[in-house]
């Protein structure tokens, strides 16, 4: 079984010129803590090992490179859809 991996991204909607940034990353116990923190704040978890591997190579506060824009955009679309579904189920 492979070691758990996690990467947290942040997108500043005010700074439209900037790409999302890596704000936390890790493997094993650190990945577990990142996922626990996300769950504590009701942030849905998206699983894509290939994308996580690519993002783990970036530094904290580093913007994602252009070659990952499409993959990360798909994650943010999925996240927005997940949030809408969650809001609808609370009504």
KOLFISE-37334 format. One record per residue (C-alpha): residue number from 1; residue in three letters; y, z, x. Coordinates in steps of 0.1 Angstrom, whole numbers. Layout:
<rs>
<r><n>NUM</n><res>ALA</res><py>Y</py><pz>Z</pz><px>X</px></r>
...
</rs>
This chain:
<rs>
<r><n>1</n><res>UNK</res><py>0</py><pz>0</pz><px>0</px></r>
<r><n>2</n><res>UNK</res><py>34</py><pz>-9</pz><px>14</px></r>
<r><n>3</n><res>UNK</res><py>62</py><pz>16</pz><px>20</px></r>
<r><n>4</n><res>UNK</res><py>88</py><pz>19</pz><px>-8</px></r>
<r><n>5</n><res>UNK</res><py>121</py><pz>2</pz><px>0</px></r>
<r><n>6</n><res>UNK</res><py>155</py><pz>5</pz><px>-18</px></r>
<r><n>7</n><res>UNK</res><py>189</py><pz>-10</pz><px>-14</px></r>
<r><n>8</n><res>UNK</res><py>220</py><pz>0</pz><px>-35</px></r>
<r><n>9</n><res>UNK</res><py>247</py><pz>-25</pz><px>-40</px></r>
<r><n>10</n><res>UNK</res><py>283</py><pz>-21</pz><px>-52</px></r>
<r><n>11</n><res>UNK</res><py>306</py><pz>-49</pz><px>-65</px></r>
<r><n>12</n><res>UNK</res><py>343</py><pz>-42</pz><px>-67</px></r>
<r><n>13</n><res>UNK</res><py>355</py><pz>-62</pz><px>-97</px></r>
<r><n>14</n><res>UNK</res><py>391</py><pz>-56</pz><px>-87</px></r>
<r><n>15</n><res>UNK</res><py>385</py><pz>-74</pz><px>-54</px></r>
<r><n>16</n><res>UNK</res><py>373</py><pz>-107</pz><px>-67</px></r>
<r><n>17</n><res>UNK</res><py>375</py><pz>-122</pz><px>-32</px></r>
<r><n>18</n><res>UNK</res><py>349</py><pz>-99</pz><px>-19</px></r>
<r><n>19</n><res>UNK</res><py>311</py><pz>-101</pz><px>-23</px></r>
<r><n>20</n><res>UNK</res><py>289</py><pz>-71</pz><px>-32</px></r>
<r><n>21</n><res>UNK</res><py>283</py><pz>-46</pz><px>-4</px></r>
<r><n>22</n><res>UNK</res><py>254</py><pz>-25</pz><px>6</px></r>
<r><n>23</n><res>UNK</res><py>262</py><pz>11</pz><px>-1</px></r>
<r><n>24</n><res>UNK</res><py>228</py><pz>27</pz><px>6</px></r>
<r><n>25</n><res>UNK</res><py>195</py><pz>15</pz><px>20</px></r>
<r><n>26</n><res>UNK</res><py>162</py><pz>29</pz><px>32</px></r>
<r><n>27</n><res>UNK</res><py>125</py><pz>30</pz><px>33</px></r>
<r><n>28</n><res>UNK</res><py>100</py><pz>57</pz><px>24</px></r>
<r><n>29</n><res>UNK</res><py>116</py><pz>91</pz><px>16</px></r>
<r><n>30</n><res>UNK</res><py>151</py><pz>77</pz><px>18</px></r>
<r><n>31</n><res>UNK</res><py>142</py><pz>49</pz><px>-7</px></r>
<r><n>32</n><res>UNK</res><py>127</py><pz>76</pz><px>-30</px></r>
<r><n>33</n><res>UNK</res><py>160</py><pz>95</pz><px>-29</px></r>
<r><n>34</n><res>UNK</res><py>180</py><pz>63</pz><px>-36</px></r>
<r><n>35</n><res>UNK</res><py>158</py><pz>55</pz><px>-66</px></r>
<r><n>36</n><res>UNK</res><py>160</py><pz>91</pz><px>-79</px></r>
<r><n>37</n><res>UNK</res><py>198</py><pz>90</pz><px>-77</px></r>
<r><n>38</n><res>UNK</res><py>198</py><pz>57</pz><px>-96</px></r>
<r><n>39</n><res>UNK</res><py>176</py><pz>71</pz><px>-123</px></r>
<r><n>40</n><res>UNK</res><py>198</py><pz>103</pz><px>-125</px></r>
<r><n>41</n><res>UNK</res><py>227</py><pz>80</pz><px>-134</px></r>
<r><n>42</n><res>UNK</res><py>207</py><pz>57</pz><px>-157</px></r>
<r><n>43</n><res>UNK</res><py>210</py><pz>28</pz><px>-133</px></r>
<r><n>44</n><res>UNK</res><py>181</py><pz>4</pz><px>-140</px></r>
<r><n>45</n><res>UNK</res><py>159</py><pz>-4</pz><px>-110</px></r>
<r><n>46</n><res>UNK</res><py>153</py><pz>-40</pz><px>-101</px></r>
<r><n>47</n><res>UNK</res><py>122</py><pz>-48</pz><px>-80</px></r>
<r><n>48</n><res>UNK</res><py>122</py><pz>-78</pz><px>-56</px></r>
<r><n>49</n><res>UNK</res><py>106</py><pz>-70</pz><px>-23</px></r>
<r><n>50</n><res>UNK</res><py>118</py><pz>-102</pz><px>-6</px></r>
<r><n>51</n><res>UNK</res><py>154</py><pz>-95</pz><px>-16</px></r>
<r><n>52</n><res>UNK</res><py>151</py><pz>-59</pz><px>-6</px></r>
<r><n>53</n><res>UNK</res><py>138</py><pz>-70</pz><px>29</px></r>
<r><n>54</n><res>UNK</res><py>167</py><pz>-93</pz><px>33</px></r>
<r><n>55</n><res>UNK</res><py>192</py><pz>-67</pz><px>22</px></r>
<r><n>56</n><res>UNK</res><py>177</py><pz>-40</pz><px>45</px></r>
<r><n>57</n><res>UNK</res><py>188</py><pz>-61</pz><px>75</px></r>
<r><n>58</n><res>UNK</res><py>224</py><pz>-56</pz><px>65</px></r>
<r><n>59</n><res>UNK</res><py>246</py><pz>-27</pz><px>76</px></r>
<r><n>60</n><res>UNK</res><py>261</py><pz>-1</pz><px>52</px></r>
<r><n>61</n><res>UNK</res><py>294</py><pz>-14</pz><px>38</px></r>
<r><n>62</n><res>UNK</res><py>285</py><pz>-50</pz><px>49</px></r>
<r><n>63</n><res>UNK</res><py>291</py><pz>-77</pz><px>23</px></r>
<r><n>64</n><res>UNK</res><py>261</py><pz>-97</pz><px>14</px></r>
<r><n>65</n><res>UNK</res><py>260</py><pz>-131</pz><px>31</px></r>
<r><n>66</n><res>UNK</res><py>265</py><pz>-163</pz><px>12</px></r>
<r><n>67</n><res>UNK</res><py>228</py><pz>-172</pz><px>14</px></r>
<r><n>68</n><res>UNK</res><py>220</py><pz>-142</pz><px>-8</px></r>
<r><n>69</n><res>UNK</res><py>247</py><pz>-148</pz><px>-34</px></r>
<r><n>70</n><res>UNK</res><py>224</py><pz>-165</pz><px>-59</px></r>
<r><n>71</n><res>UNK</res><py>197</py><pz>-139</pz><px>-57</px></r>
<r><n>72</n><res>UNK</res><py>222</py><pz>-110</pz><px>-60</px></r>
<r><n>73</n><res>UNK</res><py>240</py><pz>-127</pz><px>-89</px></r>
<r><n>74</n><res>UNK</res><py>207</py><pz>-129</pz><px>-107</px></r>
<r><n>75</n><res>UNK</res><py>203</py><pz>-91</pz><px>-102</px></r>
<r><n>76</n><res>UNK</res><py>237</py><pz>-84</pz><px>-116</px></r>
<r><n>77</n><res>UNK</res><py>230</py><pz>-106</pz><px>-146</px></r>
<r><n>78</n><res>UNK</res><py>198</py><pz>-88</pz><px>-152</px></r>
<r><n>79</n><res>UNK</res><py>216</py><pz>-54</pz><px>-148</px></r>
<r><n>80</n><res>UNK</res><py>243</py><pz>-64</pz><px>-174</px></r>
<r><n>81</n><res>UNK</res><py>215</py><pz>-75</pz><px>-198</px></r>
<r><n>82</n><res>UNK</res><py>197</py><pz>-43</pz><px>-193</px></r>
<r><n>83</n><res>UNK</res><py>228</py><pz>-23</pz><px>-200</px></r>
<r><n>84</n><res>UNK</res><py>235</py><pz>-42</pz><px>-232</px></r>
<r><n>85</n><res>UNK</res><py>199</py><pz>-36</pz><px>-244</px></r>
<r><n>86</n><res>UNK</res><py>203</py><pz>1</pz><px>-236</px></r>
<r><n>87</n><res>UNK</res><py>236</py><pz>3</pz><px>-255</px></r>
<r><n>88</n><res>UNK</res><py>220</py><pz>-15</pz><px>-285</px></r>
<r><n>89</n><res>UNK</res><py>191</py><pz>9</pz><px>-286</px></r>
<r><n>90</n><res>UNK</res><py>215</py><pz>39</pz><px>-287</px></r>
<r><n>91</n><res>UNK</res><py>231</py><pz>27</pz><px>-319</px></r>
</rs>
